[in-house]
Amino acid sequence: MALRIPQGTQMLKDGYKHLQGVDEAVLRNITAVHDLSEITRTSFGPNGRNKIIINHMEKLFVTNDAATIIRELEVVHPAAKLLVMASQQQEAEMGDASNLVSIIAGELLQKAENLLRMGLHPSDIVQGYEVASAKALEILEELSVEEIKSVQTKEDLYKAVRSSIAAKQYGNEDMLTDLVCEAAIAVMPKEASNFNVDNVRVVKIMGSSLYESRVVKGMVFGRSPEGVITNAKKAKVAIFTCPLDVAQTETKGTVLIHNASEMLDFTKGEEKHMENMLKGIADAGVKVIVTGTSVGELALHYLNRFGILVVKVLSKFDLRRLCRVTGATALARVGAPMAEEMGFCDIVESVEIGGDRVTVFRQEEEISKTATIVIRGATQNHLDDVERALDDGINVIKALVKDPRLVPGAGASEMELLKRLLAVGEKTPGLNQHSIKKFAEAFEVIPRTLAENAGMDATEVLSKLYASHHADDSGVMGVDIESEHNGLLDAHGAGIYDVLSAKAHAIRLATETAMTVLRVDQLIMSKAAGGPVAPKQKQHWDED
């Protein structure tokens, strides 16, 4: 006799949320991912609009950088979190085109929704998307129109970096591209594949205008040395993470002093101890001391007497980077460092940049060469946004070192992918053809977004693009965002390029994300743990 299961049995604990089926799970997931991609879509391209984001720490961001927007939004929907992870992976791997991942993934799922409503099963859509993704990557390889011959020359680097920076800082791209290329060439090793993005730093100094920005060879810290010594050459460097001050005891104690002479002896003992400690450092040949925290008055007095330059670097990240540049080891105790714990720097000097004194550490050797882009500007938010644009430009060079091929930008390569994938879909038998055609149509979102963000008539621009791409197979016609008559331009002729490896990686990640969301048929969420949340203080973010 078969076991009869009583109806209405509760399997899960109270508070569990259980969604299943196409309507409840799949379509809701698609809507969530599409909503997130719509947020960043308006920030795409040179005319992308800025977003003001206030995060949970009440910090204000004004940016059109998709990676920053997605990182600072607290996304709770599980399917949308998949898109966040894909975008962050693109940022970590390539450093650019994270917005492309989110836009394409959102559009692929929007197209999949149409197919689901037509009656196709999610498995059929996933299968078609897999075929289309592999074919799209093959076609993308054929669309390469330019190859960087040498990453050691400014002209070649300029081609690839300019488009990336124009997408973030439209209008200032030429000047910022010059800075990135100059800094990259200054630190480029003989073996280009060893190029390290960490060797190019960005320092932000408030004041003046963006056009006062410049490249300084070496590592720049935005503060002057602490003592009277302001420069040193061929110097041994000691780096400490502890304060240079009179040692404080772990336990509290009471010292009983009977008369004035004992009082004098007590302070003399402290002074003598400090003098001996710093004399030991000076005797070891150290000419430069870098500390991560404070420098006491007494210590500074003796360091000046021994002719040692002292610099305070409060960022742990910068301290680690300086350790790598100089070859020093960061010490957690004050005392004479051993020979292998000391670093070496060719030149340490204090220079003036626009009224602010900064300290520069410069190395002449190739292994530890660094360059710093010093950017000036009126507001902190503007400086932060320029820094993100420069980071993208530097990461483009890292991608070029691995794969020097470029494809036409301005939406040209996407339109050509669309045309060629539609042709593949027409020739494919069975249900896969619907998915392949929809996959192809999803690429239309890139030129459409570029046109919409530039205030053009997107329908007219797209119809012209379709006509020009079907007229020949060159695949170089893109959206001319500067045209007043919804015109097109030859992206190859105008020097607008995208890095092939970054674009291929973005398509791969976007497709993977879309397919992962489509494979989900149930959502089972437990009740969130935790007690009552403490009430927040009601203070407006803009109040002092």
Salt bridges, closest charged atoms under 4 A:
GLU38 OE2 - HIS34 NE2 3.64
GLU38 OE2 - ARG41 NE 2.97
GLU58 OE2 - LYS536 NZ 3.60
ASP65 OD1 - LYS168 NZ 3.69
GLU72 OE2 - ARG71 NE 3.51
GLU74 OE2 - HIS56 ND1 3.57
GLU107 OE2 - ARG448 NH2 3.63
GLU113 OE2 - ARG117 NH2 2.79
GLU130 OE2 - ARG519 NH2 3.00
GLU138 OE1 - LYS135 NZ 3.49
GLU141 OE1 - ARG405 NH1 2.85
GLU142 OE1 - ARG420 NH1 3.13
GLU146 OE2 - LYS159 NZ 2.99
ASP156 OD1 - LYS159 NZ 3.74
GLU173 OE2 - ARG162 NH2 3.60
ASP174 OD1 - ARG162 NE 2.87
ASP178 OD1 - LYS154 NZ 3.69
ASP198 OD1 - ARG321 NH2 3.58
ASP198 OD2 - ARG324 NH2 3.80
GLU226 OE2 - ARG223 NH2 3.68
GLU262 OE1 - HIS258 ND1 3.39
GLU275 OE2 - ARG305 NH1 3.38
ASP283 OD2 - LYS279 NZ 3.44
ASP318 OD2 - ARG201 NH2 3.00
GLU341 OE1 - ARG333 NH2 3.68
ASP346 OD1 - LYS234 NZ 3.53
GLU349 OE2 - ARG362 NH2 2.72
GLU352 OE1 - ARG357 NH1 3.19
GLU366 OE1 - LYS190 NZ 3.33
ASP384 OD1 - LYS204 NZ 2.80
ASP385 OD1 - ARG388 NH1 3.00
GLU387 OE1 - LYS204 NZ 2.86
ASP392 OD2 - LYS168 NZ 2.99
ASP403 OD2 - ARG405 NH2 2.95
GLU414 OE2 - LYS503 NZ 2.62
GLU416 OE2 - LYS419 NZ 3.13
GLU416 OE2 - ARG420 NE 2.96
GLU416 OE1 - HIS469 ND1 2.82
GLU426 OE2 - LYS437 NZ 3.68
GLU441 OE1 - LYS111 NZ 3.97
GLU441 OE1 - LYS438 NZ 3.68
GLU444 OE2 - ARG448 NH1 3.16
GLU452 OE1 - ARG41 NH2 3.28
GLU452 OE2 - ARG448 NE 3.88
GLU460 OE2 - LYS464 NZ 3.36
ASP473 OD1 - LYS419 NZ 2.44
ASP498 OD2 - LYS503 NZ 2.69
